[in-house]
Amino acid sequence: MDITQHDAVTHFWCPQLGQTLHFGYCRQARDGLPCPRVVACFSPHFDVEAFLAQCYTAEERERFLAPVPGRLERLGQALAAAGRAQPEDEA
């Protein structure tokens, strides 16, 4: 199966970015792997699950289909990382 065969399929609204996007973008959105929402967004357009099963390993699918941390969790992670990045004399 050609991995680019559905790249031109357009989804009318990306809930994450707030705009119209092509599958080709969403297929590579996270460091070369698909966005975790790719199944929900593109299932009405074609059999995304079959495509993913043919084009990605089980390990890759597990990695990009894992739940994305919510906004508060990401904010907490960013604050914790910023706190760890401070020099000791400023802490």
C-alpha positions in Angstrom: 0.0 0.0 0.0 1.3 3.5 -0.9 1.5 5.5 2.3 0.7 8.7 0.5 -2.5 7.5 -1.3 -4.8 9.4 1.1 -2.7 12.5 1.6 -5.0 14.8 -0.4 -8.1 13.8 1.6 -9.3 17.0 3.4 -11.0 17.1 6.9 -13.1 20.2 7.3 -11.9 21.2 10.8 -9.0 20.1 12.9 -10.0 20.3 16.6 -6.4 20.8 17.7 -5.3 23.4 15.2 -8.6 25.0 14.3 -8.4 24.8 10.5 -8.9 22.6 7.5 -6.2 20.0 7.0 -5.2 17.3 4.6 -4.5 13.8 5.8 -0.9 14.1 4.6 -0.2 16.7 7.3 -2.1 14.7 10.0 -0.2 11.5 9.0 3.1 13.1 10.0 2.0 15.6 12.7 3.9 14.1 15.6 7.6 13.5 14.8 6.7 11.7 11.6 3.8 9.7 13.1 0.1 10.4 12.8 -1.8 12.7 15.1 -3.7 10.7 17.9 -7.0 12.1 16.5 -6.4 10.8 13.0 -8.9 7.9 13.4 -11.7 10.2 14.7 -11.1 12.9 12.1 -10.7 10.8 8.9 -12.9 7.7 9.6 -15.8 9.3 7.7 -13.6 9.7 4.6 -11.9 6.2 4.4 -11.0 3.1 6.4 -8.2 4.8 8.5 -7.8 1.8 10.9 -7.0 -0.6 8.0 -4.6 2.0 6.5 -2.8 2.4 9.9 -2.6 -1.4 10.4 -1.0 -1.8 6.9 1.4 1.1 7.1 2.5 1.2 10.8 3.8 -1.4 13.2 1.8 -2.3 16.3 4.4 -0.4 18.4 4.1 2.7 16.3 0.3 2.6 16.5 0.4 2.2 20.2 2.7 5.2 20.5 0.7 7.6 18.4 -2.8 6.4 19.4 -2.0 6.8 23.2 -4.1 9.4 24.9 -2.7 12.9 24.7 -2.2 14.6 28.1 -4.8 17.3 28.7 -4.1 21.0 28.8 -3.8 21.1 32.6 -1.4 18.1 32.7 0.8 19.7 30.0 0.8 23.0 31.9 1.9 21.2 35.0 4.6 19.3 33.2 5.9 22.6 31.7 5.9 24.3 35.1 7.7 21.4 36.6 10.3 21.4 33.8 10.8 25.1 34.2 11.3 24.7 37.9 14.0 22.1 37.4 15.7 24.2 34.8 16.4 27.1 37.2 19.9 27.5 38.5 20.3 26.4 42.1 21.2 30.0 43.3 17.8 31.3 42.1 15.7 28.4 43.5 
